[in-house]
């Protein structure tokens, strides 16, 4: 017999999904090699995120009329802050959304059907969108990374960065950072900066301007733990079975542009289909009826249930 408590439990256990858009040349790394790339934080395409760390001259740090260390050490901070941050912090981004194959319309916009994402990250719909089981991929990534990295994951909060309240909050955080780093002579600056970033991780890396809200982003941030000197992007291998739910190719997948026309390279479709068959993963394609301006999902390979 169904009860309200059971209903709450079912709702709580409802599966969630993450969607990762990428260019066609990258899909084999995930689909066949089972690797995930976490790139250095300065590679994000939101320039404002990195501006939170910019200082330009010594006078800026003295606006509060306090001097914590000599000018030479302060200049070191200006020149090294971004360099350290870019080396020890890495990120991986997904979109969030519903996952179904009902008719695509104004009432049903699944996480794999975000035109801005296809244009910006999916190479103008020539690329691929991977659909992951959220709980499973987060668990596997955390297990693989947490020995050497501090691991953070959350949805992005979208705020109007021109609002006075937000600007005031960030100013307060930056002033606190000055005290955190310059208030301890002869201390390990990287260690102090890492602690400051962790203390304010949400405001540093899980807040973006409302203009980006269409991405509906879910983000993973990793930060080097003490003793981890790796500065390059982190490429991690995880088991994709039961984690990768589906591969969806854009409507222009395989498109080759000629001088005054275009054609579809069917070999590209054959290759990705063979890989999905090899790993037993659903493969679907977004198609468009240009005469009716309707979108639909076409099955290319159906997973064989074991």
C-alpha positions as CSV (number, residue, x, y, z in Angstrom):
1,X,0.0,0.0,0.0
2,X,1.3,3.4,-1.0
3,X,1.8,5.9,1.8
4,X,2.9,9.6,1.9
5,X,6.2,8.6,3.4
6,X,6.8,6.2,0.5
7,X,6.0,9.0,-1.9
8,X,8.6,11.3,-0.3
9,X,11.1,8.5,-0.4
10,X,10.5,7.9,-4.1
11,X,10.8,11.6,-4.8
12,X,14.1,11.8,-2.9
13,X,15.5,8.8,-4.7
14,X,14.6,10.1,-8.2
15,X,17.6,9.8,-10.5
16,X,19.3,13.0,-11.6
17,X,21.4,13.6,-14.7
18,X,24.3,15.7,-15.8
19,X,25.0,16.7,-19.4
20,X,28.4,17.4,-20.8
21,X,28.7,19.1,-24.2
22,X,31.9,18.7,-26.2
23,X,33.4,18.9,-29.7
24,X,33.3,15.8,-32.0
25,X,37.1,15.3,-31.8
26,X,36.8,14.8,-28.0
27,X,34.1,12.1,-27.8
28,X,36.5,9.1,-28.1
29,X,38.4,10.2,-24.9
30,X,35.2,9.8,-22.9
31,X,33.4,7.0,-24.8
32,X,36.3,4.7,-25.7
33,X,39.1,5.7,-23.4
34,X,36.9,6.4,-20.3
35,X,38.8,9.5,-19.4
36,X,37.5,12.8,-18.0
37,X,39.5,16.1,-18.3
38,X,39.5,18.7,-15.4
39,X,41.1,21.8,-16.9
40,X,43.0,24.6,-15.2
41,X,40.6,27.2,-13.9
42,X,42.0,30.0,-16.1
43,X,40.6,28.1,-19.1
44,X,37.0,28.9,-18.1
45,X,35.3,31.2,-20.6
46,X,33.9,33.6,-18.0
47,X,36.7,36.3,-17.7
48,X,35.1,37.8,-14.6
49,X,35.8,34.7,-12.5
50,X,39.5,35.3,-12.8
51,X,39.2,39.0,-12.2
52,X,38.3,38.3,-8.6
53,X,42.0,37.5,-8.1
54,X,43.5,40.5,-10.0
55,X,45.5,43.3,-8.3
56,X,47.4,45.9,-10.2
57,X,49.6,47.9,-7.8
58,X,50.6,48.2,-4.2
59,X,48.3,51.1,-3.5
60,X,45.3,48.8,-3.9
61,X,46.2,46.6,-1.0
62,X,46.7,49.7,1.1
63,X,43.2,51.1,0.7
64,X,42.4,50.0,4.2
65,X,45.6,51.8,5.5
66,X,47.2,48.7,6.8
67,X,50.6,47.3,5.8
68,X,51.2,43.6,6.5
69,X,54.5,43.1,4.8
70,X,57.1,45.0,2.8
71,X,56.4,46.2,-0.7
72,X,58.7,43.5,-2.2
73,X,56.6,40.7,-0.7
74,X,53.4,42.4,-1.7
75,X,54.6,42.7,-5.3
76,X,55.4,39.0,-5.2
77,X,51.8,38.4,-4.2
78,X,50.5,40.4,-7.1
79,X,52.6,38.5,-9.6
80,X,52.2,35.1,-8.1
81,X,48.5,35.0,-7.0
82,X,47.1,34.2,-10.5
83,X,50.0,31.9,-11.3
84,X,49.4,29.8,-8.2
85,X,45.6,29.8,-8.5
86,X,45.8,28.8,-12.2
87,X,48.1,25.8,-11.3
88,X,46.3,24.4,-8.2
89,X,42.6,24.8,-9.2
90,X,40.9,22.8,-11.9
91,X,37.3,22.5,-12.9
92,X,34.8,20.4,-14.9
93,X,31.4,21.7,-15.9
94,X,28.1,20.1,-16.8
95,X,24.6,21.3,-17.5
96,X,21.6,20.1,-15.5
97,X,18.1,19.4,-16.6
98,X,15.4,16.8,-17.1
99,X,16.2,13.7,-19.1
100,X,13.5,12.2,-21.3
101,X,12.7,11.6,-25.0
102,X,9.2,13.1,-25.1
103,X,8.3,15.6,-27.8
104,X,10.6,18.6,-27.8
105,X,8.5,21.7,-27.3
106,X,8.1,24.8,-25.1
107,X,7.1,22.6,-22.2
108,X,9.8,20.0,-22.5
109,X,13.4,21.2,-22.8
110,X,15.7,18.4,-21.6
111,X,19.3,19.0,-20.6
112,X,20.6,17.8,-23.9
113,X,18.5,20.3,-25.8
114,X,20.1,23.6,-25.0
115,X,20.9,25.4,-28.3
116,X,23.3,27.8,-26.6
117,X,25.3,24.9,-25.2
118,X,25.4,23.2,-28.6
119,X,26.6,26.4,-30.2
120,X,29.2,27.3,-27.6
121,X,30.6,23.9,-26.5
122,X,29.2,21.5,-29.0
123,X,30.8,23.1,-32.1
124,X,27.6,24.5,-33.5
125,X,25.8,21.2,-33.2
126,X,28.6,19.2,-34.8
127,X,29.6,17.8,-31.5
128,X,28.3,15.4,-28.8
129,X,26.4,15.6,-25.5
130,X,27.1,12.9,-22.9
131,X,24.4,12.1,-20.4
132,X,25.7,10.9,-17.0
133,X,24.0,9.5,-14.0
134,X,24.8,12.4,-11.6
135,X,25.1,10.4,-8.4
136,X,27.4,7.7,-9.9
137,X,29.8,10.0,-11.8
138,X,30.2,12.3,-8.8
139,X,31.0,9.4,-6.6
140,X,33.5,7.9,-9.0
141,X,35.2,11.2,-9.6
142,X,35.4,12.0,-5.9
143,X,36.8,8.6,-5.1
144,X,39.5,8.9,-7.8
145,X,40.5,12.5,-6.9
146,X,40.1,13.1,-3.1
147,X,43.5,11.6,-2.2
148,X,45.3,14.4,-3.9
149,X,42.7,17.1,-4.2
150,X,40.1,18.9,-2.1
151,X,36.9,18.1,-4.0
152,X,33.9,20.4,-4.3
153,X,30.7,20.1,-6.4
154,X,27.6,22.1,-6.6
155,X,25.1,24.0,-8.8
156,X,26.1,27.5,-9.9
157,X,24.2,30.3,-8.2
158,X,23.4,33.1,-10.7
159,X,23.6,36.7,-9.4
160,X,23.6,40.1,-11.0
161,X,27.2,41.0,-10.5
162,X,26.4,44.8,-10.8
163,X,24.3,44.7,-7.7
164,X,25.8,46.6,-4.8
165,X,25.2,43.8,-2.3
166,X,27.3,41.4,-4.4
167,X,30.1,43.9,-4.9
168,X,30.2,44.7,-1.2
169,X,30.4,41.0,-0.4
170,X,33.3,40.4,-2.8
171,X,35.1,43.5,-1.5
172,X,34.8,42.1,2.0
173,X,36.2,38.7,0.9
174,X,39.2,40.4,-0.9
175,X,40.0,42.5,2.2
176,X,39.9,39.3,4.3
177,X,42.2,37.6,1.8
178,X,44.7,40.4,2.3
179,X,44.7,39.8,6.1
180,X,44.8,36.0,5.6
181,X,47.8,36.1,3.4
182,X,49.8,39.1,4.6
183,X,48.9,38.8,8.3
184,X,51.3,35.9,8.8
185,X,55.0,36.5,8.2
186,X,57.2,33.7,7.1
187,X,54.2,31.5,6.4
188,X,53.6,29.4,3.3
189,X,51.7,31.8,1.0
190,X,50.3,29.1,-1.2
191,X,49.0,27.2,1.8
192,X,47.4,30.4,3.2
193,X,45.8,31.2,-0.1
194,X,44.5,27.7,-0.5
195,X,42.8,28.0,2.9
196,X,41.3,31.3,1.9
197,X,39.9,29.9,-1.3
198,X,38.4,26.9,0.5
199,X,36.8,29.2,3.1
200,X,35.1,31.2,0.4
201,X,34.8,28.5,-2.3
202,X,31.2,29.2,-3.1
203,X,31.6,33.0,-3.7
204,X,34.8,32.4,-5.7
205,X,33.7,29.6,-8.0
206,X,30.0,28.8,-7.6
207,X,28.6,32.2,-8.4
208,X,28.3,33.6,-11.9
209,X,26.4,36.5,-13.5
210,X,22.8,36.0,-14.5
211,X,23.8,36.3,-18.2
212,X,25.2,32.7,-17.9
213,X,22.0,31.3,-16.3
214,X,21.0,29.6,-19.6
215,X,23.8,27.1,-19.1
216,X,22.1,25.8,-15.9
217,X,25.6,24.8,-14.8
218,X,26.7,22.2,-12.3
219,X,30.4,22.4,-11.5
220,X,33.2,20.4,-10.0
221,X,36.2,22.2,-8.5
222,X,39.4,20.5,-7.3
223,X,42.3,22.1,-5.4
224,X,45.7,20.6,-4.9
225,X,46.3,19.2,-1.4
226,X,49.7,19.8,0.2
227,X,52.3,17.6,-1.4
228,X,50.4,17.6,-4.8
229,X,52.6,19.5,-7.2
230,X,50.8,18.8,-10.4
231,X,50.1,22.0,-12.3
232,X,48.7,20.6,-15.6
233,X,45.1,19.6,-16.3
234,X,44.0,16.4,-14.6
235,X,42.9,13.5,-16.8
236,X,41.2,10.9,-14.7
237,X,40.1,7.4,-15.8
238,X,36.8,6.0,-14.5
239,X,34.6,3.1,-15.3
240,X,31.8,4.3,-17.5
241,X,29.6,1.3,-17.3
242,X,26.2,2.2,-15.6
243,X,27.5,5.8,-15.4
244,X,27.3,7.0,-19.0
245,X,23.6,6.8,-19.8
246,X,23.5,8.0,-23.4
247,X,25.4,9.7,-26.2
248,X,23.5,12.3,-28.2
249,X,25.0,13.8,-31.3
250,X,24.1,17.2,-32.7
251,X,22.0,17.8,-35.8
252,X,25.2,18.8,-37.7
253,X,27.4,15.9,-36.6
254,X,29.7,14.8,-39.4
255,X,28.9,18.0,-41.4
256,X,31.6,19.0,-43.8
257,X,31.4,22.5,-45.2
258,X,32.5,23.0,-48.8
259,X,32.9,26.3,-50.7
260,X,29.3,26.7,-51.6
261,X,27.6,23.7,-50.1
262,X,27.9,21.1,-47.4
263,X,27.7,17.3,-47.0
264,X,27.5,14.8,-44.2
265,X,30.5,12.4,-43.7
266,X,28.6,9.2,-42.9
267,X,31.9,7.5,-41.8
268,X,31.8,9.7,-38.7
269,X,28.4,8.4,-37.8
270,X,29.6,4.8,-38.5
271,X,32.5,5.2,-36.1
272,X,30.6,6.6,-33.2
273,X,27.8,4.0,-33.7
274,X,30.4,1.2,-33.6
275,X,31.9,2.6,-30.3
276,X,28.4,2.8,-28.7
277,X,27.8,-0.8,-29.8
278,X,31.1,-1.8,-28.3
279,X,30.4,-0.2,-25.0
280,X,26.6,-0.9,-25.1
281,X,25.5,2.7,-24.7
282,X,22.4,4.4,-26.2
283,X,23.2,6.6,-29.2
284,X,20.7,9.2,-30.4
285,X,20.7,12.1,-32.7
286,X,18.9,15.4,-32.6
287,X,17.2,15.9,-36.0
288,X,15.2,18.8,-37.4
289,X,12.3,19.0,-39.8
290,X,13.3,22.2,-41.5
291,X,9.9,22.5,-43.3
292,X,7.9,22.3,-40.0
293,X,10.7,23.8,-37.8
294,X,10.3,20.8,-35.5
295,X,12.9,18.9,-33.6
296,X,12.9,15.2,-32.9
297,X,15.2,12.5,-31.5
298,X,16.3,9.7,-33.7
299,X,17.5,6.4,-32.4
300,X,20.9,5.3,-33.8
301,X,21.7,2.5,-31.5
302,X,19.6,1.0,-28.7
303,X,21.4,-0.4,-25.6
304,X,21.0,-4.1,-25.1
305,X,19.7,-4.8,-21.6
306,X,21.8,-7.3,-19.8
